[in-house]
Each structure stands twice: as C-alpha cells, then as structure tokens.
Amino acid sequence: MWVNPMITKRFCDLGLINPPPWLVNNVHYETIMGSQAYGVNDDDSDVDVYGFCIPTKNIIFPHLDGEILGFGKKKNHFEQFQAIKIQDNKHVYDLNIYNIVKYFQLCMENNPNMIDSLFTPQNCILSITTVGNMVRDNRNLFLHKGSWHKFKGYAFSQIHKLKNKNPIGNRKILVEKYGYDVKFGYHVVRLLNEVEQILIEGTIDLQKNREQLKSIRRGDWKEEDLIKYFNEKELSLEKLYQESKLRHSPDEASIKELLFKCLEHHYGSLKDCCLNTKSRSEMKLTEIAAIIDDWRKS
C-alpha cells in the first residue's frame, strides 16, 4: 500500500487537477475506497479516493454574504470537487472531495459509499487531521436502521446492471469471460454483508468477507448463485431489520452537534455566524429554566 499525504495537494502541485483555490489547504480527510478498501483489488485496479473539506465560512454560512436561502442566485456554492482518470505514476485515480456539510448529510442518510468511506481500514487513510479523526471516532453515530433500505436499493441496482448483456470496455471482457459482470456481482454480496453487520453489530469491517468477494471476482459463482443469494439474504435481512436494536432513524441532533464541533475547531469560532451552537444538554437546561421562570411569574 502506498501513502500519499494530502494527495489532493500533490495532484494540484503537479497540475493534474484544478480545484477551487481555497480547497487544497482545507482538506481534512482522504481515504482509498473501492476494491482496495474491500481487500479484493488487482495490481492494475484504479484508485478511488474519497474525502471531505471545510470551505470558507461564506460557503457554509451564505447569509454572511447577504444571501437569503431560496432567493436569488447562489453566490458561492460548493458541494463536491471531482476529478476522474488522473494518471499519476503507474496508477489511475478518481478523486471526490466533499463539502463537510454534504458529507455529513450523505452519511446521515446512510449512503453506502459515504458510510464505507468512514469505515475504511487504517492503511487506506491517505491523510487525516484532528477534524478528520473527530468524525472517524464518531462514525458509528451515523448508523441507523434506515441503512437497510439504502443498501438494499444499491444492491438491487447492481443486480440490474449485471444483467446487462451489452456492456462495453472492460465490462465486456468480464461478461465474455465469466458470463456476467463479476464486479457488479461482488458488490451485490458486499452490500448485503455490510448492512447485515450494521443491523447486528452497529459497525462495519469492510474486509470481513473479502475471501468470499474474491471468489466471486474469480468467477467461482454463477449468475444464478448471486440471484439466489440476493433473494435469500433479502428475506433474512427483512427479519433482521425488524429485530435489530439499532436506532430506527438518525440522531440528527447529535450529528449536528458533531458538525458544529468540527466547524468550530476549523474556524476557531462561530460567533460571527450568529448560530446557536449549544450542546443538547445546554439547550435542555435553558428550556427548563424558561419553564420554571414562566411558572414563577404565573
């Protein structure tokens, strides 16, 4: 495994990408995703890199520029920087760096790609700051039972894709060799295995079933084996969903509190943003004090 500290900055210095000028020095997390993270990569596999940054204050808080949400043209808008097919040395990279707010939102929705990026093995992390560690240390906070619906939807889409008998490029080679696209196939099983871990354990080990996934990529499974696995696993996971002790929906207040802490650590202060960044316990105490005060007055 190779490590490239601040890979976004290196690509920028080499003139391989052209991100917004503020982005390079505000990246807090970069991690290798895809087959490397799942432990099933080949030597010639492309490298997917995901991460997040914290933009300038006026992007996170547009009202600082006088912008009214939903009115007029957005002055400064940034959700994601993406660059694909970056050729660097012997590897080809796809790079995705998200605005921390968008990143938190997608993680809270249990988007499989975003959730995976929080649970990559330690040796897949390319760069991480204190803020990045704050998020990784609290990654289980994002998981909830809604993950079943998201992961099932993604697995179903992979089933649909592997049934495509008119692929192109490298996908066509896989279909000709194995009778179906084994990459789509292993993703079906991976997604179902991951959500099973979430519902039972409340966490994810992305490489727990890597030998099983490798066998699919080698062509040891037939297409009908995958369809059978999906159908049987869907029934068992529906039952598991009902029985799981995991929270039913995201704890939005706690996730928002974590986001504020990350922003405060980055900016130093949020006072000029006129936001209520009190913790939930502080807000509850304020509410109780107000109720007592009203009772005394009555």
N, C-alpha and C positions, 0 to 999 in steps of 0.2 A: 504494500500500500504506500503510495506517495502522498506527501503532505505539502500543500502549497498555502502557507499563511496568507490570509487576505487575497484569495485568488481573484476576486473582483478587481482589486487594485493592480495586481500583476498584469491581468489582461488589459486593463486600461493603460498602464505604463507601456505595454508593448504595442499599443494602438490597435488591439484586436476588437475592442468594444468602445462605445461612445455613450456612457451613461450620463445622467444629469451631473453637473459639476460638484454638487454637494454630496452625492451618494457615496463615493469611494471612502471617505473618512467617517462615514456614519453607518457602516455595516456592522452588525453585532453578532451575526451567526451565519456560517456557511457549512453545509454538510453534503457529503456524497449520498445520492439517492440511487434508486433503480437496482439493477442486478447486483452491484457491489454491496449495497446495504443488505440485500437479501441473501448474500453469500452464494450466488449462482452465476457469477459473471465469467465470461471468457476473457482471454488476453486481449482480444480486439473489441471488447464491448465499449460503447460510447459511455461518457461520464456525465451523469445528470447531477447538477449542483443546485440545491435549494437553500434559501436563507432569508433573513429579513434585515431591514434597516430602519432607522428612525429619521424621517425627513425633517426639514426645517419647521419651526413652530407654526408658521403661517400655512403650511400644508396640512398639518394635523389639526390646527385650530383656525380655519379660514376666516372666522369672524375678526381675527386680528388685522385682516386686510380690508375689513368693512364688508365682507361677503355675507349675504343672508342665505341660509340653506334653502335650496329650491327656487331661488330667484336669480334671474340673470345668468350671465355666462360665468362659468367657474374660472377663477383667475389662476390658481395654482393647484393642479390636480395630479396626484401620483398614487397609483395603486401597486404597480409592479414594473420592474425592469427585466426584460427578457432578451437573451441573445442565444441563437442556436447555431450549431455546426461551427463552433470555434475550434480551429485547428491549432493545437499547441503541442510541440514536440511530436510524440507518437500517438497522442490521444485527441479525440474529438469531444468537445464539451457542449452541453446545453446548460445555460445559466438562467436561473429565476430568482430574483431578489425582490421580496415583497415589502411594501409599507407595513410596519408592525401592526397597525390597526387592521388592515386587510388580513394579515397573517393570523391575528387573534380571532377575527371573525370566522375565517375558514376553519381554524382549529376548533372553535366553539361549536361549529356546525358538524364537526367530525368528518370533514372532507378527508378521505383516505390518504391522499398524497401529503396533505399538510400534517396529519397525525403521524404518518410514517416519518416525516422529517424531524419530528421531536423525539422519536424512539430509535433513531439510527444508532448502530454500535459506536462506541467511543472512538475506534480507529477510523471512522468515516468522517469525523468532525475535522474540517479544514481550518476553521478559525472560530473563536468564541470569546466574547467579552464578559464582563460581570453581568451585564443585562442579559446576554445570551444564557448564562448559567442560571440566572433567576428564572427564566422561562423553562429551561430544561428541568430544573429542580422541582418545578411545579407542574410538570407535564401531565400527570395523572388527573389534575384538576379539570382538564378539558374533556375527559372521557365521560360518556353517559350512554344510556340505553339506545338513544337515537342513532348510535353508531351502526346498529344492525340494519336499519333502513338504508343508510348511506352506503355501507359496504356491500349489501345485497344488490343494490342498484348498480354499483360499479362492476360487481361480479357478473351480473346479468348482461351488462353491456359487452363484457369480454366474451361471454358465450356467443352473443350475437355476432361479434367481429370474427371469431374463429370459424364461424360457419360460412364466411365469405369465401367463395371458391374462385374469385377473380382478383387475387392480390397482385401487387406489383413489387418490384425491387427485391430486397432481402426476404420480404414476407412470402413472395412467390417461391423462392428457393426452399423455404421451410415447408410450405404446403406440398411441393413436389417431392420432398424427401420423406416427410412423415405422414402425409395425407391430410394434415391440418396444421394451423399455425400454433406451434408448441409454446411460443412466448405468450400469446393470449391464453393458452391453456393453463400455464403455470400461474398466471395472475388470478385466474378463477379460484384455484385452490388456495393460493396465498391469501386472498382477500377473505375467504371464508374461515381460514385458520386464524387469521388475525382477529376478526370480530369475535370468534369463539373465545380467544384469550381475554379480550376486553370484557366480555359478559361474565366470564368465570373469575378471572384474576384481577381485573381492573388495571391491567398494564399490558405491554406487548414486548415480546422478544422476536424481532424481525427474522432472526436466523434459526429459530427453534425447529422449523420443519424444512431446513434447507436441503437435506438429503432427498426428501420426498419431492421437492421442487426440481432438484437436479435430475431426478429420474424422469420427470415429465419433459424437461428440456432435451433429454437424451432420446426421447421418443419411446420410452418404455410403456407409456399409457396410450391407449387408443382414444379416438374422439368420443366413442360411446362410453368409455370409462369415466371421462370427465363429466359428461352429461349425467351419468348415473350418480357420480359423486356429488354434483351440484344438487340434484333433486333430493337425495337422501339427507345431505347436510342442511338443506333449506328447512326440511321438516324438523330436524333435531334442534336447529338454531331458533326456530319459531317457539318451540317449547322452552328452550333455554332463556329466550328473551322474556318470557312471562315469569320465569322463576328467578331471574337474576336480581341480586341485591344492589346492583349498581344504581346510582341516581337515575331517575327517569328522564330528566332533561338537564341542560347545563346550568350550573350555578353561576348565572350571569353576573351577580353582584361581586362574587369573589374573583371572577376572571377580570372584571372591570377594575377592581381594586389592584390586582396584579399589574394590569396595563398602566395604571396611574403611577405605580411604584417604579416601573421601568422608565416611563417618561420623565418622572422626577429625577431619577438617577442620571439620566442622559442630559437633561436640560439644566439641572441644578435646582430649579424651582418652577412651579406652575402658577405662582401668584398672579402674574400679569395676564394669565389666561382666564381669570375670573371663573374658575371651576371649583365645584365642591369635591375636594379630594379626600374628605374624611373617611376613615375606615367605617365599616358597617357598625361596629360596636360604638364608635363615637357618635354616629348618626342616631342610633337607637337611644343612647343616653340623652341626646339633645331632644328627641321626640318625647321621652319620658318626662324630662324636666319641663317641657312645654305643657304637657298634660297636667302635671302637678300644679304648675303655675295657674293654669286656667281653673282648676278645681278650687284653689285657694281664693281666687278672685270671685268665684261664684258663691 
